[in-house]
Amino acid sequence: MGWGSGSRLASGLIEAAKETIGSDSEREAFYEQLIEQFQDFDCDTLDECVGHDSAFDELWEKLYPSDDYDYWEDDE
């Protein structure tokens, strides 16, 4: 799976979860497993899914705080 198609697939799953799982905490538990599975298959573009669901966004922020140094930023 290409990286771009991975984040598109994850976005579709996030939208489906929002429609079928009413509880934020249950969606967050689902998203935690989703992120783990996608990352196990080297999909590292799930940050593109931020903004689709507040439950995903909160989990993503817990896992990857926005104030952490990003590896692609230059130290200079």
Secondary structure, DSSP 8 states (H G I E B T S, - for coil): --HHHHHHHHHHHHHHHHHH---HHHHHHHHHHHHHHHHHTT---GGGGTTS-HHHHHHHHHHS-TTS--TTS---
